[in-house]
């Protein structure tokens, strides 16, 4: 059975409103690791790219240095039916480690409240001598999968697989 489709604009809107994801990496031996991260997305005029700010000595950055393949799950908050599992957006891509002064990463984080707080915190760390600050730039694979995004809860309760959807990012160059 093929997955239903969901509009890219809907997924993009959800990704822009959320700023939390679970980032999964694996080390050189293929051992998986997952961590909650705050993220920001590129502007709609550009290819969809996700930025995360972190430090080079943390496991996620060390794993990416060894193996750039990553996946992310973005849980979407519900106002109603909060007791049900959240809808999710599942992404895959390749991450690269960039300097913490990367202008694109800074621009992305400057566009949302939490991002500005994160930038301020890392700038304070830097003033106190922290030199391991970096951005992770995640260039996404063109296929995005979702579960329960734009789906009818009652229909999914009768047929769970009806909540799954897949889309291709339009105009993605990678």
N, C-alpha and C positions, 0 to 999 in steps of 0.2 A: 504494500500500500504506500503510495507516495504522500509526502508531507504536504500540508496545505501551504498556501503562500500568505505572506504578510507584507504590507507596504513598507518600503525602505524608510519613507518619511516618518512613519510611526515609530520604527525602531530607533531612528536617529533622534527623534524627539525624546524618547525615553532615555537614551544614552546621554543626552545633553542635560537632562534633569537630575540624573543620578550621578554620584561621584564615588561610589564604592563598588568594588569588584573583588572577586577571589581570583588571584593570579596563580596559575599552576606552572611550575617549571620542573625540570629534572636535571640531576647532576650527570657527570660524565659516565656513571655506571647505570644510568636510566632510572635511578631511584627518584620517585616523584616527591614534590614538595608544594604545598599550597599556602598562600598568605593573603590575608585581607589587605587591600591597598586602596588608596584614594587616587582617582584618575581624572584627567580632563581630556576632551576630544578636540581635534583640529576644527577649524572653521568650516562651515558647509561648502565654501567655495573650493576647498582643497580635498584631496583624497582623504578618506576617513583614517585617521591615525590616532592612537591613544598614547598619552604621556603619563608617566608615573614618576614621582620624585622619591628618591631613596638615597641610600649610601652604599658605596661599592663593597664594603666588607660584609654586608648582610647576605644571607643565603640566596635570596632571589637573584641578586646581582651576580654573585659568584657562579650560580648555576647558569645564568644567561651567558656569562663569559665563556662557559664550556659548551653550552647547547642553547642556541638562540630561539628554538621552537618553544612557544608558550601557548597557553589557552587561558581564557578569562570567562568567568560566569558573573553576570551582573544580575543580582536579584532586584526585582522592582517592588517598591512598597505599595501596599493596598490600603485604601482608606476604608472601604467596606470589605466585608468578608476577610478581615485581618487574620482570622484563625486558620485560613487555608494556606497551603504552601504558596510562596510568592511566584508570580510569573518570572521567567528568566530569559536572558539573552546570552547565548553561548558564542564565543568568538575564538578564533585561532589566528596565530600570526608568528612573525619573527621579530624578536626584540634586539635592539642595539643599545649600548650604553653610551650616553652623551654627557658632555661636561655640564655641570649645574648652571652654567651661564648661557646655555643654548637659548637663543632668542625665541625660537618657535615654542620651546617648552615653557619659557617664562610667559610668553604671550597667552598660551593656553591657560596656565594657572592664574594669570591676572584676571581672567574673565569670569571667575566664580568666587564666591565669598570664602569657602573653605580653602580653595587654591591660594588665595591671597594670604590666609593665615599660615598655610604650609610654607609658602615662600618666605614669609617674615621669620618663621621659626628657623628655617635652614640658614637664612642670612645671619641670624643671631648665632647659630652654631658656628658658622664660618668665621665670624668676628672673634669667637673664642678659640679658634685654631682648628676646627674640623675641616679636613681637606678631602674627605671621601665622598662628598655630596655629588649626586649625579641624577640625570634623568634617564628613564627607560623610554625609548621610543618604540612603540609596537606598531609595525606595519601589518595590517590585517590581511588574511586570506579573503578572497572575494565572497566566500560562502558564509552566511550567518545563519545560525539555527536558533529558534526560539521555542519556548514552551509556555502556553497560556497567554501569550501576548496577543491581545485583540481577540481572544477566543471566548466563547460562551461557556461560562462555568458549568451550567446545567448540562450542556451537551457533552462536555468533557467528563462530567461525573458518570454519564452513561457509556461513554467510549473514550477511555483515557488517551488513546493515540490521536484523537482529533485535536488535541491541544498542541501537537507538534507542528512547526512550520519551518520553512527554509526560504531564504532569499539570496539573491546575488546582488552585491553592492554595485550600483550603476556607476559607470565611468571610472572604475578603479583601475589604475595603471599597473599595479603590481600583481 
